[in-house]
Amino acid sequence: MDIKAVLQEHGNMLGRIVASYEADPSLQEELMQEVSLALWQALRKYRGDGSLKAYAARIAQNRCISHVARAVKAPRQTVLDDALPSERAGPEEDVAKAQQREALLSAVRALPLPLKQVTTLALEGFSHREIADALGISENNAMVRFSRAKTALKDLMQASVGKEGR
């Protein structure tokens, strides 16, 4: 199995999984490299039992979980670049879409890990069966987790809108 072909086919999905765990763009790049390396190493062990898409997603999820665990243990640093105004102001629609996308990603990042895993895979178009295979859980458990995740996301998004209205 060629890593270039796998990244060509599933790179966008892997990037979105990475973005759901890491907000900082430079750390997203670093994490994506870690995911790519882990996937390259794991491809030798891939036997073709399940879908390659689910296998790649599981590798990415596991690497992202490790990344978050390391970040929690590391001391916090303040990034001043985030406080600077954007160099390029786009049309209002682009800004609104970017804000909605960021609000959704922030809400996904705030979910407990089991719900975050199911949500990121569902957003990638995985079926309940594929989610179950990727996470090593039953299909019923995947459906229950996704239902809970949707409820939690709805609550988080409403709370976010409520804060903005104040």
N, CA, C and O of each residue as an XYZ file, in Angstrom:
664
protein
N       0.856     -1.184      0.000
C       0.000      0.000      0.000
C       0.896      1.239      0.000
O       1.809      1.345      0.819
N       0.642      2.160     -0.902
C       1.437      3.368     -1.070
C       0.870      4.495     -0.204
O      -0.306      4.839     -0.317
N       1.713      5.068      0.663
C       1.268      6.133      1.569
C       0.796      7.358      0.789
O      -0.148      8.034      1.201
N       1.454      7.645     -0.339
C       1.046      8.812     -1.130
C      -0.390      8.657     -1.628
O      -1.174      9.605     -1.590
N      -0.723      7.468     -2.089
C      -2.081      7.219     -2.587
C      -3.100      7.324     -1.455
O      -4.189      7.867     -1.638
N      -2.741      6.805     -0.296
C      -3.651      6.857      0.855
C      -3.872      8.306      1.280
O      -5.004      8.716      1.538
N      -2.781      9.087      1.352
C      -2.913     10.490      1.737
C      -3.652     11.289      0.671
O      -4.392     12.220      0.989
N      -3.453     10.930     -0.582
C      -4.169     11.599     -1.671
C      -5.677     11.374     -1.524
O      -6.476     12.297     -1.679
N      -6.040     10.135     -1.225
C      -7.458      9.782     -1.144
C      -8.119     10.238      0.152
O      -9.271     10.673      0.141
N      -7.398     10.141      1.271
C      -8.011     10.389      2.578
C      -7.399     11.571      3.328
O      -7.745     11.806      4.486
N      -6.507     12.311      2.696
C      -5.816     13.421      3.362
C      -6.746     14.495      3.897
O      -6.549     14.995      5.004
N      -7.757     14.852      3.119
C      -8.693     15.883      3.583
C      -9.438     15.429      4.832
O      -9.615     16.204      5.771
N      -9.875     14.172      4.842
C     -10.568     13.630      6.006
C      -9.641     13.657      7.222
O     -10.049     14.063      8.310
N      -8.393     13.223      7.030
C      -7.435     13.200      8.132
C      -7.187     14.613      8.649
O      -7.077     14.825      9.857
N      -7.100     15.572      7.742
C      -6.904     16.964      8.140
C      -8.059     17.494      8.975
O      -7.849     18.236      9.935
N      -9.265     17.116      8.613
C     -10.427     17.561      9.389
C     -10.455     16.889     10.761
O     -10.845     17.513     11.748
N     -10.049     15.634     10.829
C      -9.969     14.965     12.134
C      -8.955     15.690     13.006
O      -9.216     15.961     14.178
N      -7.793     16.004     12.432
C      -6.754     16.736     13.164
C      -7.305     18.079     13.648
O      -7.095     18.453     14.802
N      -8.007     18.804     12.779
C      -8.547     20.121     13.140
C      -9.587     20.025     14.251
O      -9.780     20.983     15.000
N     -10.253     18.891     14.367
C     -11.251     18.750     15.426
C     -10.607     18.553     16.795
O     -11.272     18.694     17.821
N      -9.320     18.228     16.810
C      -8.608     18.039     18.074
C      -7.667     19.194     18.402
O      -7.352     19.411     19.572
N      -7.214     19.937     17.398
C      -6.220     20.987     17.608
C      -6.668     22.272     16.926
O      -6.973     22.275     15.733
N      -6.707     23.368     17.687
C      -7.168     24.648     17.149
C      -6.047     25.442     16.487
O      -6.300     26.169     15.526
N      -4.828     25.322     16.971
C      -3.688     26.099     16.469
C      -3.234     25.565     15.107
O      -2.847     24.401     15.003
N      -3.277     26.402     14.060
C      -2.906     25.930     12.715
C      -1.489     25.356     12.617
O      -1.275     24.370     11.911
N      -0.528     25.952     13.306
C       0.833     25.411     13.227
C       0.926     24.048     13.917
O       1.648     23.163     13.457
N       0.202     23.885     15.006
C       0.179     22.584     15.678
C      -0.637     21.571     14.883
O      -0.378     20.369     14.954
N      -1.619     22.052     14.129
C      -2.367     21.156     13.238
C      -1.429     20.555     12.195
O      -1.494     19.361     11.905
N      -0.555     21.394     11.632
C       0.406     20.896     10.638
C       1.315     19.837     11.249
O       1.556     18.786     10.656
N       1.812     20.132     12.441
C       2.692     19.194     13.135
C       1.961     17.882     13.426
O       2.506     16.798     13.220
N       0.740     17.994     13.901
C      -0.054     16.806     14.212
C      -0.371     16.021     12.945
O      -0.376     14.790     12.966
N      -0.635     16.712     11.850
C      -0.904     16.033     10.578
C       0.323     15.239     10.139
O       0.193     14.140      9.600
N       1.506     15.788     10.366
C       2.731     15.056     10.042
C       2.854     13.806     10.914
O       3.245     12.742     10.436
N       2.518     13.947     12.189
C       2.548     12.791     13.090
C       1.556     11.723     12.632
O       1.865     10.532     12.638
N       0.378     12.156     12.241
C      -0.648     11.224     11.754
C      -0.155     10.524     10.491
O      -0.310      9.311     10.349
N       0.439     11.288      9.577
C       0.951     10.710      8.327
C       2.032      9.675      8.601
O       2.044      8.607      7.989
N       2.933      9.989      9.517
C       3.996      9.048      9.874
C       3.411      7.789     10.516
O       3.801      6.673     10.173
N       2.482      7.974     11.439
C       1.857      6.825     12.101
C       1.105      5.961     11.091
O       1.125      4.733     11.176
N       0.450      6.605     10.144
C      -0.282      5.869      9.114
C       0.682      5.099      8.223
O       0.436      3.938      7.894
N       1.766      5.736      7.835
C       2.785      5.077      7.010
C       3.320      3.826      7.719
O       3.474      2.770      7.105
N       3.601      3.962      9.024
C       4.106      2.825      9.794
C       3.042      1.737      9.936
O       3.358      0.548      9.899
N       1.796      2.140     10.096
C       0.715      1.176     10.319
C       0.275      0.473      9.039
O      -0.288     -0.620      9.098
N       0.522      1.081      7.891
C       0.074      0.476      6.629
C       0.695     -0.897      6.393
O       0.100     -1.747      5.732
N       1.888     -1.110      6.933
C       2.536     -2.422      6.782
C       1.731     -3.520      7.467
O       1.781     -4.685      7.071
N       0.988     -3.132      8.502
C       0.215     -4.112      9.273
C      -1.222     -4.255      8.765
O      -1.953     -5.143      9.204
N      -1.620     -3.389      7.849
C      -2.996     -3.419      7.336
C      -3.206     -4.676      6.499
O      -2.495     -4.916      5.523
N      -4.207     -5.479      6.903
C      -4.475     -6.754      6.236
C      -5.651     -6.667      5.269
O      -5.935     -7.627      4.553
N      -6.321     -5.552      5.243
C      -7.455     -5.410      4.342
C      -8.747     -5.973      4.903
O      -9.707     -6.171      4.158
N      -8.790     -6.236      6.214
C      -9.995     -6.798      6.836
C     -11.181     -5.836      6.764
O     -12.304     -6.246      6.470
N     -10.928     -4.566      7.031
C     -11.989     -3.559      6.992
C     -11.651     -2.512      5.952
O     -10.711     -2.677      5.175
N     -12.416     -1.439      5.939
C     -12.157     -0.393      4.949
C     -10.894      0.377      5.319
O     -10.608      0.607      6.494
N     -10.156      0.764      4.308
C      -8.933      1.543      4.510
C      -9.278      2.903      5.106
O      -8.515      3.439      5.909
N     -10.415      3.460      4.721
C     -10.856      4.752      5.245
C     -11.033      4.678      6.762
O     -10.573      5.560      7.487
N     -11.695      3.633      7.238
C     -11.908      3.462      8.675
C     -10.586      3.210      9.394
O     -10.373      3.706     10.501
N      -9.702      2.443      8.768
C      -8.391      2.148      9.351
C      -7.592      3.444      9.500
O      -7.003      3.696     10.552
N      -7.572      4.261      8.451
C      -6.840      5.530      8.481
C      -7.434      6.465      9.533
O      -6.700      7.147     10.248
N      -8.755      6.496      9.624
C      -9.414      7.355     10.611
C      -9.078      6.911     12.030
O      -8.881      7.743     12.915
N      -9.013      5.616     12.241
C      -8.681      5.112     13.578
C      -7.250      5.482     13.958
O      -6.991      5.868     15.098
N      -6.324      5.366     13.013
C      -4.934      5.763     13.265
C      -4.898      7.248     13.623
O      -4.233      7.641     14.582
N      -5.611      8.072     12.854
C      -5.633      9.517     13.103
C      -6.247      9.828     14.470
O      -5.711     10.642     15.222
N      -7.360      9.186     14.788
C      -8.007      9.413     16.089
C      -7.038      9.086     17.227
O      -6.889      9.865     18.168
N      -6.385      7.934     17.133
C      -5.469      7.520     18.197
C      -4.301      8.483     18.339
O      -3.906      8.814     19.457
N      -3.742      8.937     17.222
C      -2.617      9.871     17.272
C      -3.077     11.204     17.861
O      -2.350     11.819     18.641
N      -4.263     11.648     17.498
C      -4.799     12.906     18.023
C      -5.064     12.810     19.526
O      -4.816     13.763     20.265
N      -5.558     11.681     19.968
C      -5.790     11.483     21.403
C      -4.470     11.567     22.160
O      -4.402     12.185     23.222
N      -3.428     10.953     21.622
C      -2.107     11.030     22.251
C      -1.617     12.473     22.286
O      -1.034     12.911     23.278
N      -1.853     13.204     21.212
C      -1.449     14.607     21.131
C      -2.142     15.432     22.219
O      -1.501     16.229     22.903
N      -3.445     15.238     22.371
C      -4.200     15.978     23.378
C      -3.711     15.610     24.779
O      -3.591     16.480     25.642
N      -3.430     14.340     25.008
C      -2.941     13.906     26.320
C      -1.606     14.570     26.646
O      -1.382     14.994     27.780
N      -0.717     14.661     25.651
C       0.574     15.341     25.868
C       0.363     16.828     26.122
O       1.030     17.412     26.976
N      -0.554     17.439     25.391
C      -0.803     18.876     25.532
C      -1.369     19.210     26.911
O      -1.062     20.262     27.471
N      -2.180     18.330     27.450
C      -2.754     18.560     28.773
C      -1.656     18.564     29.831
O      -1.720     19.326     30.795
N      -0.651     17.714     29.649
C       0.441     17.618     30.614
C       1.446     18.761     30.473
O       2.140     19.092     31.435
N       1.534     19.368     29.285
C       2.507     20.431     29.025
C       2.025     21.750     29.618
O       0.821     21.990     29.705
N       2.973     22.617     30.031
C       2.567     23.931     30.541
C       1.958     24.782     29.427
O       2.361     24.684     28.268
N       0.988     25.613     29.791
C       0.291     26.475     28.831
C       1.184     27.637     28.407
O       1.926     28.184     29.222
N       1.109     28.016     27.121
C       1.810     29.185     26.605
C       0.780     30.115     25.992
O      -0.206     29.666     25.407
N       1.010     31.399     26.128
C       0.109     32.381     25.545
C       0.604     32.731     24.155
O       1.787     33.013     23.962
N      -0.291     32.712     23.196
C       0.055     33.056     21.824
C      -0.487     34.445     21.540
O      -1.698     34.664     21.566
N       0.419     35.392     21.265
C       0.014     36.765     21.025
C      -0.473     36.986     19.603
O      -1.225     37.927     19.351
N      -0.060     36.141     18.672
C      -0.462     36.311     17.278
C      -1.972     36.263     17.114
O      -2.518     36.911     16.220
N      -2.648     35.513     17.955
C      -4.102     35.403     17.849
C      -4.793     36.733     18.131
O      -5.918     36.957     17.683
N      -4.121     37.621     18.875
C      -4.715     38.898     19.226
C      -4.569     39.928     18.105
O      -5.245     40.956     18.131
N      -3.708     39.675     17.128
C      -3.485     40.612     16.040
C      -4.639     40.569     15.051
O      -5.229     39.512     14.829
N      -4.966     41.715     14.454
C      -6.045     41.706     13.461
C      -5.636     40.921     12.224
O      -4.452     40.819     11.903
N      -6.595     40.384     11.556
C      -6.346     39.603     10.348
C      -5.776     40.498      9.258
O      -6.196     41.645      9.106
N      -4.816     39.971      8.498
C      -4.199     40.741      7.421
C      -5.157     40.909      6.248
O      -5.086     41.904      5.527
N      -6.044     39.955      6.052
C      -6.946     39.989      4.908
C      -8.384     39.906      5.396
O      -8.794     38.902      5.979
N      -9.133     40.949      5.159
C     -10.554     40.933      5.509
C     -11.343     40.533      4.267
O     -11.276     41.204      3.237
N     -12.085     39.443      4.371
C     -12.845     38.942      3.230
C     -14.264     39.459      3.258
O     -14.631     40.222      4.151
N     -15.058     39.058      2.302
C     -16.469     39.440      2.281
C     -17.190     38.935      3.529
O     -16.752     37.990      4.185
N     -18.293     39.585      3.829
C     -19.038     39.243      5.044
C     -19.464     37.784      5.080
O     -19.457     37.160      6.141
N     -19.831     37.246      3.942
C     -20.266     35.848      3.901
C     -19.136     34.905      4.282
O     -19.343     33.949      5.029
N     -17.940     35.174      3.767
C     -16.795     34.332      4.104
C     -16.513     34.385      5.594
O     -16.202     33.369      6.217
N     -16.623     35.576      6.156
C     -16.380     35.745      7.588
C     -17.431     34.979      8.391
O     -17.100     34.281      9.349
N     -18.688     35.113      7.998
C     -19.763     34.424      8.720
C     -19.592     32.912      8.643
O     -19.759     32.214      9.644
N     -19.257     32.400      7.446
C     -19.041     30.958      7.298
C     -17.858     30.494      8.135
O     -17.913     29.440      8.770
N     -16.794     31.279      8.134
C     -15.618     30.921      8.928
C     -15.957     30.913     10.413
O     -15.488     30.049     11.155
N     -16.770     31.870     10.850
C     -17.178     31.917     12.257
C     -18.047     30.717     12.619
O     -17.895     30.135     13.693
N     -18.954     30.351     11.724
C     -19.797     29.178     11.972
C     -18.951     27.918     12.045
O     -19.137     27.084     12.932
N     -18.018     27.783     11.104
C     -17.144     26.614     11.078
C     -16.307     26.547     12.359
O     -16.151     25.477     12.946
N     -15.773     27.686     12.786
C     -14.957     27.719     14.000
C     -15.804     27.434     15.238
O     -15.350     26.760     16.163
N     -17.032     27.945     15.256
C     -17.926     27.665     16.386
C     -18.224     26.173     16.471
O     -18.234     25.596     17.558
N     -18.466     25.551     15.318
C     -18.719     24.109     15.302
C     -17.483     23.345     15.765
O     -17.589     22.430     16.582
N     -16.306     23.716     15.246
C     -15.078     23.029     15.663
C     -14.823     23.215     17.152
O     -14.404     22.277     17.830
N     -15.072     24.412     17.667
C     -14.897     24.653     19.105
C     -15.847     23.782     19.915
O     -15.468     23.225     20.945
N     -17.078     23.671     19.443
C     -18.053     22.828     20.138
C     -17.629     21.365     20.081
O     -17.741     20.648     21.075
N     -17.144     20.916     18.927
C     -16.677     19.525     18.802
C     -15.501     19.290     19.740
O     -15.429     18.251     20.396
N     -14.573     20.250     19.809
C     -13.410     20.109     20.701
C     -13.833     20.028     22.164
O     -13.146     19.406     22.975
N     -14.959     20.651     22.507
C     -15.430     20.665     23.893
C     -16.136     19.371     24.295
O     -16.370     19.135     25.480
N     -16.473     18.541     23.324
C     -17.161     17.282     23.629
C     -16.241     16.324     24.374
O     -15.024     16.361     24.190
N     -16.813     15.467     25.214
C     -16.015     14.396     25.815
C     -15.466     13.493     24.704
O     -16.081     13.365     23.646
N     -14.329     12.878     24.944
C     -13.631     12.113     23.919
C     -14.508     11.110     23.170
O     -14.474     11.106     21.940
N     -15.297     10.254     23.842
C     -16.102      9.281     23.081
C     -17.083      9.942     22.109
O     -17.321      9.428     21.016
N     -17.647     11.077     22.510
C     -18.584     11.779     21.635
C     -17.843     12.504     20.515
O     -18.332     12.580     19.387
N     -16.667     13.034     20.828
C     -15.858     13.719     19.818
C     -15.436     12.745     18.724
O     -15.477     13.085     17.542
N     -15.036     11.547     19.108
C     -14.610     10.549     18.126
C     -15.740     10.222     17.154
O     -15.543     10.215     15.939
N     -16.905      9.957     17.693
C     -18.052      9.599     16.857
C     -18.434     10.769     15.953
O     -18.746     10.575     14.778
N     -18.409     11.970     16.497
C     -18.801     13.155     15.730
C     -17.861     13.412     14.568
O     -18.313     13.665     13.451
N     -16.552     13.351     14.814
C     -15.609     13.630     13.725
C     -15.769     12.614     12.599
O     -15.681     12.973     11.424
N     -15.999     11.368     12.941
C     -16.184     10.352     11.902
C     -17.519     10.536     11.179
O     -17.599     10.359      9.964
N     -18.561     10.891     11.923
C     -19.867     11.123     11.292
C     -19.803     12.320     10.343
O     -20.411     12.298      9.273
N     -19.077     13.353     10.730
C     -18.921     14.520      9.858
C     -18.162     14.169      8.582
O     -18.276     14.863      7.572
N     -17.395     13.100      8.634
C     -16.672     12.624      7.456
C     -17.530     11.705      6.593
O     -17.073     11.208      5.564
N     -18.766     11.482      7.012
C     -19.665     10.667      6.211
C     -19.621      9.183      6.529
O     -20.151      8.375      5.767
N     -19.001      8.811      7.636
C     -18.959      7.407      8.037
C     -20.354      6.956      8.451
O     -21.096      7.716      9.073
N     -20.708      5.732      8.110
C     -21.963      5.142      8.576
C     -21.774      4.698     10.028
O     -20.651      4.655     10.530
N     -22.877      4.370     10.692
C     -22.770      3.883     12.075
C     -21.905      2.619     12.128
O     -21.128      2.439     13.065
N     -22.037      1.755     11.136
C     -21.243      0.522     11.069
C     -19.751      0.847     10.929
O     -18.913      0.248     11.603
N     -19.430      1.795     10.053
C     -18.026      2.181      9.853
C     -17.450      2.850     11.099
O     -16.287      2.636     11.444
N     -18.263      3.655     11.769
C     -17.820      4.284     13.016
C     -17.530      3.208     14.052
O     -16.509      3.251     14.738
N     -18.433      2.248     14.159
C     -18.245      1.149     15.111
C     -16.957      0.389     14.808
O     -16.193      0.072     15.720
N     -16.713      0.095     13.535
C     -15.490     -0.618     13.148
C     -14.244      0.198     13.465
O     -13.258     -0.337     13.972
N     -14.292      1.493     13.166
C     -13.128      2.353     13.379
C     -12.796      2.506     14.859
O     -11.626      2.621     15.227
N     -13.820      2.507     15.705
C     -13.603      2.730     17.134
C     -13.589      1.448     17.955
O     -13.291      1.475     19.149
N     -13.909      0.335     17.324
C     -13.914     -0.931     18.055
C     -15.062     -1.040     19.044
O     -14.909     -1.607     20.126
N     -16.221     -0.492     18.667
C     -17.408     -0.554     19.519
C     -18.544     -1.170     18.709
O     -18.412     -1.388     17.505
N     -19.660     -1.448     19.379
C     -20.805     -2.007     18.655
C     -21.492     -0.909     17.842
O     -21.356      0.279     18.134
N     -22.223     -1.329     16.830
C     -22.953     -0.369     15.999
C     -24.000      0.368     16.832
O     -24.204      1.568     16.651
N     -24.656     -0.337     17.734
C     -25.651      0.284     18.604
C     -25.000      1.349     19.485
O     -25.553      2.433     19.670
N     -23.822      1.032     20.028
C     -23.100      1.993     20.855
C     -22.741      3.227     20.031
O     -22.832      4.350     20.527
N     -22.338      3.031     18.791
C     -22.009      4.156     17.913
C     -23.235      5.047     17.707
O     -23.122      6.273     17.729
N     -24.400      4.438     17.507
C     -25.632      5.212     17.309
C     -25.995      5.999     18.569
O     -26.387      7.163     18.487
N     -25.863      5.362     19.728
C     -26.184      6.029     20.990
C     -25.234      7.202     21.218
O     -25.664      8.298     21.577
N     -23.936      6.963     21.007
C     -22.954      8.036     21.193
C     -23.227      9.201     20.246
O     -23.120     10.363     20.638
N     -23.578      8.890     19.009
C     -23.832      9.955     18.048
C     -25.073     10.757     18.437
O     -25.092     11.980     18.294
N     -26.090     10.084     18.918
C     -27.294     10.780     19.373
C     -26.960     11.712     20.534
O     -27.418     12.854     20.569
N     -26.173     11.233     21.471
C     -25.762     12.063     22.608
C     -24.884     13.222     22.144
O     -24.994     14.337     22.654
N     -24.024     12.953     21.185
C     -23.141     13.998     20.662
C     -23.950     15.105     19.996
O     -23.657     16.285     20.187
N     -24.964     14.736     19.215
C     -25.797     15.748     18.554
C     -26.493     16.628     19.589
O     -26.569     17.845     19.424
N     -26.999     16.012     20.654
C     -27.658     16.775     21.711
C     -26.667     17.714     22.384
O     -26.972     18.883     22.620
N     -25.481     17.200     22.693
C     -24.456     18.020     23.341
C     -24.003     19.161     22.431
O     -23.816     20.286     22.894
N     -23.826     18.878     21.143
C     -23.425     19.926     20.197
C     -24.492     21.015     20.101
O     -24.176     22.204     20.067
N     -25.738     20.602     20.058
C     -26.840     21.567     19.990
C     -26.799     22.482     21.212
O     -26.934     23.699     21.088
N     -26.611     21.889     22.397
C     -26.541     22.674     23.630
C     -25.335     23.613     23.620
O     -25.450     24.777     24.006
N     -24.181     23.110     23.181
C     -22.971     23.932     23.136
C     -23.112     25.084     22.146
O     -22.686     26.204     22.429
N     -23.705     24.812     20.992
C     -23.881     25.860     19.984
C     -24.878     26.916     20.473
O     -24.678     28.109     20.243
N     -25.942     26.486     21.139
C     -26.915     27.439     21.674
C     -26.282     28.282     22.776
O     -26.542     29.482     22.864
N     -25.461     27.668     23.611
C     -24.768     28.410     24.662
C     -23.803     29.420     24.048
O     -23.655     30.532     24.557
N     -23.155     29.037     22.964
C     -22.228     29.931     22.271
C     -22.969     31.129     21.691
O     -22.494     32.260     21.795
N     -24.120     30.894     21.088
C     -24.931     31.975     20.527
C     -25.439     32.870     21.656
O     -25.506     34.089     21.502
N     -25.791     32.269     22.778
C     -26.265     33.031     23.929
C     -25.199     33.962     24.477
O     -25.509     35.078     24.893
N     -23.948     33.520     24.485
C     -22.841     34.351     24.965
C     -22.597     35.524     24.028
O     -22.294     36.631     24.475
N     -22.729     35.281     22.720
C     -22.491     36.340     21.739
C     -23.568     37.411     21.814
O     -23.305     38.579     21.529
N     -24.766     37.024     22.192
C     -25.878     37.962     22.247
C     -25.813     38.917     23.428
O     -26.552     39.901     23.474
N     -24.949     38.639     24.365
C     -24.868     39.474     25.578
C     -24.061     40.712     25.354
O     -23.898     41.517     26.271
